[in-house]
Amino acid sequence: MVAPVPDGMSNGDERRDREENLSTVGSGRVDALFDDIEATIEELDRFPSELENVRRRVAANEGETSGHVRNRVTQDADQLVDEAEAATERLREALEDLKRTV
């Protein structure tokens, strides 16, 4: 069923107005959101080199390091990997869903 058209407005005019409104809804928020995602990815991308520097320093000390560093690495590394993978998967799925919708 087609919705009634207000006096003086054709179906084409109504459709065009709706399309114009939809094309601009939230465009600023989308830009900000995608900018935030890009910045976060760039931030994450710097961590592997920092972790490599830590690994080299530990290796240079023949594996000797403080108890605190050892505990953080052995207790938290696996959890951080799991959380990063889960967050990446959720982001990937959300981006794909959005892309399919648009």
C-alpha positions in Angstrom: 0.0 0.0 0.0 1.3 3.4 -1.0 1.1 6.2 1.6 -1.1 9.1 0.7 0.8 12.1 -0.8 0.3 15.5 0.7 -1.5 18.1 -1.4 0.8 19.6 -4.0 3.5 16.9 -3.6 4.0 14.0 -6.0 5.3 10.6 -5.0 8.6 11.5 -6.8 8.9 14.7 -4.7 8.3 12.8 -1.5 10.8 10.0 -2.4 13.4 12.6 -3.3 12.9 14.5 -0.1 13.2 11.3 1.9 16.4 10.3 0.0 17.9 13.7 0.6 17.2 13.6 4.3 18.6 10.0 4.6 21.8 10.9 2.8 22.7 13.5 5.4 21.4 11.9 8.6 24.4 11.4 11.0 27.0 12.1 8.4 29.1 14.1 10.9 28.8 11.3 13.4 29.8 8.7 10.8 32.9 10.8 9.9 33.9 11.2 13.6 33.3 7.5 14.3 35.4 6.4 11.3 38.1 8.9 12.2 38.1 7.4 15.8 38.4 3.8 14.4 41.3 4.9 12.1 43.1 6.6 15.0 42.6 3.5 17.2 44.0 1.2 14.5 47.0 3.5 14.1 47.5 3.5 17.9 47.3 -0.3 18.0 49.8 -0.6 15.2 52.5 1.1 17.2 52.3 -1.6 20.0 54.0 -4.5 18.2 57.3 -2.4 17.8 57.2 -1.4 21.5 56.6 -5.0 22.5 59.5 -6.1 20.2 61.7 -3.5 22.0 60.8 -5.1 25.4 61.4 -8.6 24.0 64.9 -7.5 22.8 65.8 -6.0 26.1 64.7 -9.2 27.9 66.6 -11.3 25.4 69.7 -9.2 25.9 69.4 -10.0 29.6 69.2 -13.7 28.8 65.6 -13.8 29.9 66.3 -12.1 33.2 63.7 -9.5 34.2 61.8 -8.2 37.2 59.1 -10.3 38.7 56.6 -7.7 37.9 57.4 -7.7 34.1 57.4 -11.5 34.1 54.0 -11.7 35.9 52.4 -9.1 33.5 53.6 -11.0 30.5 52.9 -14.5 31.6 49.5 -13.7 33.2 48.1 -11.1 30.8 49.5 -11.8 27.3 47.1 -14.6 26.5 44.1 -12.6 27.8 45.1 -9.5 25.8 45.4 -11.6 22.7 41.9 -13.1 23.2 40.4 -9.7 23.9 42.1 -8.1 20.9 40.9 -10.9 18.6 37.3 -10.7 20.0 37.2 -6.9 19.6 38.6 -7.1 16.1 36.0 -9.7 15.1 33.1 -7.6 16.5 34.4 -4.5 14.7 34.8 -6.4 11.4 31.3 -7.8 11.7 29.8 -4.4 12.5 31.6 -2.8 9.6 30.4 -5.5 7.2 26.8 -5.3 8.5 26.9 -1.5 8.0 28.3 -1.8 4.5 25.6 -4.4 3.5 22.9 -2.1 4.9 24.2 1.0 3.0 
